[in-house]
Amino acid sequence: MSSRSESTSRISAYRVAGVIILLIAALAALVLALLVGGGAKPPLLQDPGPFVLWGTPIAKLVMNVSGAVMLGALVLALFGLRAGERSFDAALNIASVGAAVFTVSAGLAGFLAFMAAFNPKLSIEREFGTQLGRFLLELPLGQSWLITTIFGAIITVLAFAWRSWTPTLITALLAAVSFLPLATQGHAGDLAGHNMAVNSILLHTIGAAVWLGGLLLLVLLRGRADIDTPRLVARYSSLAIAAFAVVAFSGVTRSIVAVGGWDALWATPYGWIVLAKVVLLGGMGLLGAWYRARLIPRLAGQRAAGWFWLLVLCEVALMGLAS
């Protein structure tokens, strides 16, 4: 009884450690990127203040990670678990929680985008509400944030309510579509290669979400007695290989279009951040290829399993840095 309790405690600690490592790595990289890239530097005109300057990227970071949990958990549940089993339901519960956080963070990021664009004085007056409503209903950027938030709310309910395979597939498709509105905005919408930029950033977002979200689902489901862990990990490995290829190709394409060519990558702080992400991506690809080739076939062994889960935490940390 004591041994089982200790094992449960270790598994719970591992799950918490995975989430904490991801968030710490992501926040550290976010602060460094803002300082190096100049994103934390107040603009000369219409300075919205430090809360908006720092709150916007943090809200977007939370939205990206929770969106990954939302989509990645749904995709891996469809691909690696059996509908009707408790593990499948647990994966959908995790996806629903991810979607709920995605909804709240998208709403906050949209509000901060409004504050940055118009720099209004925060108040409870009718004029402020009218201006916010006009931003959300009439301007393309506001509409994108509103649609994204609505998608998140719908997916939160559907992931919690639907438990069979086909409805879950519909929910996963809606989760993928929820990334589209914002892919058409931002830098991508102003580029000469508009279609290439939009398609590449959408593919990049979906691929990264499946990769990161699936890995987090493995961490959160670890130790459940009703899961065939070697089978689930093997299924995830296939998804991760495909996601890696999509993320690498779309990320490089998007970055080259954004900065105007290879040479510009070396000449600007934005380019340096992109190159750092390329290095991280390569490191994750090599790490994943090594442990999936060497450790997954021997995952049933206790020693191999220990090394495998340790390296999973390393991959979670690298993903946090790249996110």
C-alpha positions as CSV (number, residue, x, y, z in Angstrom):
1,M,0.0,0.0,0.0
2,S,2.9,2.4,0.9
3,S,4.7,1.5,-2.3
4,R,1.7,2.2,-4.4
5,S,1.2,5.6,-2.6
6,E,4.8,6.5,-3.2
7,S,4.5,5.6,-6.9
8,T,1.3,7.7,-7.2
9,S,3.1,10.7,-5.6
10,R,6.1,10.4,-8.0
11,I,3.8,10.3,-11.0
12,S,1.8,13.3,-9.7
13,A,5.1,15.2,-9.1
14,Y,6.3,14.3,-12.6
15,R,3.1,15.8,-14.1
16,V,3.4,19.0,-12.1
17,A,7.1,19.2,-13.0
18,G,6.4,18.9,-16.7
19,V,3.9,21.8,-16.6
20,I,6.2,24.0,-14.4
21,I,9.3,23.3,-16.6
22,L,7.3,24.3,-19.7
23,L,6.0,27.6,-18.2
24,I,9.3,28.6,-16.7
25,A,11.2,28.0,-19.9
26,A,8.6,29.7,-22.0
27,L,8.5,32.8,-19.8
28,A,12.3,33.0,-19.6
29,A,12.6,32.9,-23.4
30,L,9.7,35.4,-23.8
31,V,11.5,38.0,-21.6
32,L,14.8,37.4,-23.4
33,A,13.2,37.7,-26.8
34,L,11.3,40.9,-25.9
35,L,14.5,42.5,-24.6
36,V,16.7,41.4,-27.6
37,G,14.1,42.1,-30.2
38,G,13.0,45.4,-28.8
39,G,9.4,44.3,-28.2
40,A,9.5,45.6,-24.6
41,K,10.7,49.0,-25.7
42,P,7.9,51.7,-25.4
43,P,6.9,53.2,-28.8
44,L,7.6,56.9,-29.4
45,L,3.9,57.6,-30.1
46,Q,0.9,56.3,-28.3
47,D,2.7,54.3,-25.6
48,P,0.1,52.0,-24.1
49,G,2.1,51.4,-20.9
50,P,4.1,48.5,-19.5
51,F,1.0,46.5,-18.7
52,V,-0.1,46.3,-22.3
53,L,3.5,46.0,-23.7
54,W,4.3,43.0,-21.4
55,G,0.8,41.7,-20.9
56,T,0.1,41.2,-24.6
57,P,2.9,38.7,-25.4
58,I,2.3,36.9,-22.1
59,A,-1.4,36.5,-22.9
60,K,-0.4,35.3,-26.4
61,L,2.0,32.8,-24.9
62,V,-0.6,31.4,-22.6
63,M,-3.0,31.2,-25.5
64,N,-0.5,29.4,-27.7
65,V,0.3,26.8,-25.0
66,S,-3.3,26.2,-24.0
67,G,-4.3,26.1,-27.7
68,A,-1.7,23.4,-28.1
69,V,-3.2,21.4,-25.2
70,M,-6.6,21.9,-26.8
71,L,-5.7,20.6,-30.3
72,G,-2.9,18.2,-29.4
73,A,-4.9,16.3,-26.8
74,L,-7.8,15.9,-29.2
75,V,-5.6,14.7,-32.0
76,L,-3.6,12.2,-29.9
77,A,-6.8,10.9,-28.3
78,L,-8.2,10.2,-31.8
79,F,-5.0,8.7,-33.0
80,G,-3.7,6.8,-30.0
81,L,-6.6,6.1,-27.6
82,R,-9.9,4.2,-27.8
83,A,-13.2,6.0,-27.6
84,G,-15.3,4.8,-24.7
85,E,-12.3,4.1,-22.4
86,R,-11.6,6.3,-19.3
87,S,-8.2,7.4,-20.8
88,F,-10.0,8.8,-23.8
89,D,-12.4,10.7,-21.6
90,A,-9.5,12.0,-19.5
91,A,-7.8,13.3,-22.7
92,L,-11.0,15.1,-23.7
93,N,-11.2,16.6,-20.2
94,I,-7.7,17.9,-20.6
95,A,-8.5,19.3,-24.0
96,S,-11.6,21.0,-22.6
97,V,-9.5,22.7,-19.8
98,G,-7.0,23.8,-22.5
99,A,-9.8,25.2,-24.6
100,A,-11.2,27.1,-21.6
101,V,-7.8,28.7,-20.8
102,F,-7.4,29.4,-24.6
103,T,-10.8,31.2,-24.5
104,V,-9.9,33.4,-21.5
105,S,-6.4,34.2,-22.8
106,A,-7.6,35.0,-26.3
107,G,-10.2,37.3,-24.9
108,L,-7.5,39.1,-22.8
109,A,-5.1,39.3,-25.7
110,G,-7.9,40.8,-27.9
111,F,-8.6,43.4,-25.2
112,L,-4.9,44.3,-24.9
113,A,-4.7,44.5,-28.7
114,F,-7.5,47.1,-28.5
115,M,-5.7,49.0,-25.8
116,A,-2.5,49.0,-27.9
117,A,-4.3,50.1,-31.1
118,F,-6.4,52.9,-29.6
119,N,-4.6,53.7,-26.3
120,P,-7.9,54.7,-24.7
121,K,-8.2,55.6,-21.0
122,L,-9.6,52.6,-19.2
123,S,-13.0,53.4,-17.7
124,I,-16.5,52.1,-17.2
125,E,-18.0,54.9,-19.3
126,R,-20.3,54.2,-22.2
127,E,-17.9,55.8,-24.7
128,F,-15.1,53.2,-23.8
129,G,-17.6,50.3,-24.2
130,T,-18.8,51.7,-27.6
131,Q,-15.2,52.0,-28.8
132,L,-14.4,48.5,-27.7
133,G,-17.5,47.1,-29.4
134,R,-16.6,48.9,-32.6
135,F,-13.1,47.4,-32.5
136,L,-14.5,43.9,-32.0
137,L,-17.4,44.1,-34.5
138,E,-16.1,46.4,-37.3
139,L,-12.3,46.2,-37.5
140,P,-10.7,43.0,-39.0
141,L,-8.2,42.7,-36.1
142,G,-10.9,42.9,-33.5
143,Q,-13.1,40.5,-35.5
144,S,-10.3,38.0,-35.6
145,W,-9.9,38.1,-31.8
146,L,-13.6,37.9,-31.2
147,I,-14.0,34.9,-33.6
148,T,-11.1,33.1,-32.0
149,T,-12.5,33.6,-28.5
150,I,-15.9,32.3,-29.6
151,F,-14.3,29.3,-31.2
152,G,-12.5,28.6,-27.9
153,A,-15.7,28.7,-25.9
154,I,-17.5,26.4,-28.3
155,I,-14.7,23.9,-28.3
156,T,-14.6,24.0,-24.4
157,V,-18.2,22.8,-24.3
158,L,-17.9,20.3,-27.2
159,A,-14.8,18.6,-25.8
160,F,-16.5,18.2,-22.5
161,A,-19.8,17.1,-23.8
162,W,-18.9,14.8,-26.7
163,R,-17.3,11.5,-25.9
164,S,-17.5,9.3,-29.0
165,W,-14.9,9.2,-31.9
166,T,-16.7,11.0,-34.7
167,P,-17.9,14.0,-32.7
168,T,-14.4,14.3,-31.2
169,L,-13.1,14.4,-34.8
170,I,-15.4,17.3,-35.5
171,T,-14.2,19.1,-32.4
172,A,-10.6,18.6,-33.4
173,L,-11.3,20.1,-36.8
174,L,-13.0,23.1,-35.2
175,A,-9.9,23.4,-32.9
176,A,-7.7,23.5,-36.0
177,V,-9.9,26.1,-37.7
178,S,-9.8,28.3,-34.6
179,F,-6.2,29.2,-35.5
180,L,-7.2,30.6,-38.9
181,P,-8.6,34.0,-38.0
182,L,-5.4,35.2,-36.3
183,A,-3.2,33.6,-39.1
184,T,-4.7,36.2,-41.5
185,Q,-3.8,39.1,-39.2
186,G,-0.6,40.5,-37.8
187,H,2.5,40.6,-40.0
188,A,1.2,38.0,-42.4
189,G,-1.7,40.1,-43.6
190,D,0.6,43.0,-44.7
191,L,3.2,41.0,-46.7
192,A,3.5,40.8,-50.5
193,G,3.5,37.0,-50.2
194,H,0.2,37.2,-48.3
195,N,-1.1,33.7,-49.2
196,M,2.2,32.0,-48.6
197,A,2.6,33.8,-45.3
198,V,-0.9,33.0,-44.1
199,N,-0.7,29.3,-45.1
200,S,2.7,28.8,-43.6
201,I,1.8,30.4,-40.3
202,L,-1.4,28.4,-40.1
203,L,0.5,25.1,-40.8
204,H,3.2,26.1,-38.4
205,T,0.7,26.8,-35.6
206,I,-1.3,23.6,-36.2
207,G,1.9,21.5,-36.4
208,A,3.4,23.0,-33.3
209,A,0.1,22.6,-31.4
210,V,-0.1,18.9,-32.2
211,W,3.5,18.3,-31.3
212,L,3.5,20.2,-28.0
213,G,-0.1,19.4,-27.0
214,G,0.4,15.7,-27.6
215,L,3.6,15.6,-25.6
216,L,1.9,17.4,-22.7
217,L,-0.9,14.9,-22.9
218,L,1.6,12.0,-22.6
219,V,3.0,13.7,-19.4
220,L,-0.4,14.3,-17.9
221,L,-1.7,10.8,-18.6
222,R,1.5,9.0,-17.5
223,G,1.0,6.3,-14.9
224,R,-2.7,5.6,-15.7
225,A,-3.4,1.8,-15.4
226,D,-5.9,1.8,-18.3
227,I,-3.3,3.0,-20.9
228,D,-1.0,0.9,-23.1
229,T,1.9,3.3,-22.7
230,P,4.3,1.8,-25.4
231,R,1.4,1.9,-28.0
232,L,0.4,5.4,-27.1
233,V,4.0,6.7,-27.2
234,A,4.5,5.0,-30.6
235,R,1.4,6.6,-32.0
236,Y,2.5,10.0,-30.7
237,S,6.0,9.5,-32.2
238,S,4.4,9.1,-35.6
239,L,2.4,12.4,-35.1
240,A,5.5,14.1,-33.8
241,I,7.6,13.2,-36.9
242,A,4.9,14.6,-39.2
243,A,4.5,17.7,-37.0
244,F,8.3,18.3,-36.9
245,A,8.4,18.3,-40.7
246,V,5.4,20.7,-41.0
247,V,6.8,23.1,-38.3
248,A,10.3,23.1,-39.8
249,F,9.2,23.8,-43.4
250,S,6.4,26.3,-42.6
251,G,8.5,28.1,-40.0
252,V,11.5,28.7,-42.4
253,T,9.2,29.7,-45.2
254,R,7.3,32.2,-43.0
255,S,10.5,33.7,-41.6
256,I,12.1,34.2,-45.0
257,V,9.0,35.9,-46.3
258,A,8.7,38.0,-43.2
259,V,12.3,39.4,-43.2
260,G,12.8,39.5,-46.9
261,G,15.4,36.8,-47.5
262,W,18.1,34.8,-45.9
263,D,20.6,37.7,-45.6
264,A,18.1,39.6,-43.4
265,L,18.0,36.8,-40.8
266,W,21.6,37.8,-39.8
267,A,21.1,41.5,-39.8
268,T,18.2,42.1,-37.4
269,P,17.2,41.2,-33.8
270,Y,14.1,39.5,-35.2
271,G,16.3,37.4,-37.5
272,W,18.5,36.4,-34.5
273,I,15.4,35.2,-32.6
274,V,14.3,33.2,-35.7
275,L,17.8,31.6,-35.9
276,A,17.7,30.8,-32.2
277,K,14.3,29.0,-32.8
278,V,15.8,27.1,-35.7
279,V,18.6,25.9,-33.5
280,L,16.0,24.8,-30.8
281,L,13.9,23.1,-33.4
282,G,16.9,21.2,-34.7
283,G,17.8,20.2,-31.1
284,M,14.3,18.9,-30.5
285,G,14.3,17.0,-33.8
286,L,17.6,15.3,-33.0
287,L,16.6,14.6,-29.4
288,G,13.3,13.2,-30.4
289,A,14.8,11.0,-33.2
290,W,17.4,9.6,-30.8
291,Y,15.1,8.6,-27.9
292,R,12.3,7.4,-30.2
293,A,14.7,5.2,-32.1
294,R,16.6,3.9,-29.0
295,L,14.2,4.0,-26.1
296,I,10.6,3.5,-27.4
297,P,11.2,-0.1,-28.6
298,R,12.4,-0.9,-25.0
299,L,9.9,1.2,-23.2
300,A,8.5,-1.7,-21.3
301,G,11.9,-2.0,-19.4
302,Q,12.1,0.0,-16.2
303,R,15.5,1.5,-17.0
304,A,14.6,2.5,-20.5
305,A,11.3,4.0,-19.3
306,G,13.1,6.1,-16.7
307,W,15.4,7.6,-19.3
308,F,12.6,8.1,-21.8
309,W,10.5,10.2,-19.4
310,L,13.6,12.2,-18.3
311,L,14.2,13.0,-21.9
312,V,10.5,13.9,-22.4
313,L,11.0,16.6,-19.7
314,C,14.0,17.9,-21.6
315,E,11.9,18.1,-24.8
316,V,9.2,19.9,-22.9
317,A,11.8,22.5,-21.7
318,L,13.0,23.0,-25.3
319,M,9.5,23.4,-26.5
320,G,8.9,26.0,-23.8
321,L,11.9,28.0,-25.0
322,A,10.7,27.8,-28.6
323,S,7.0,28.6,-27.9
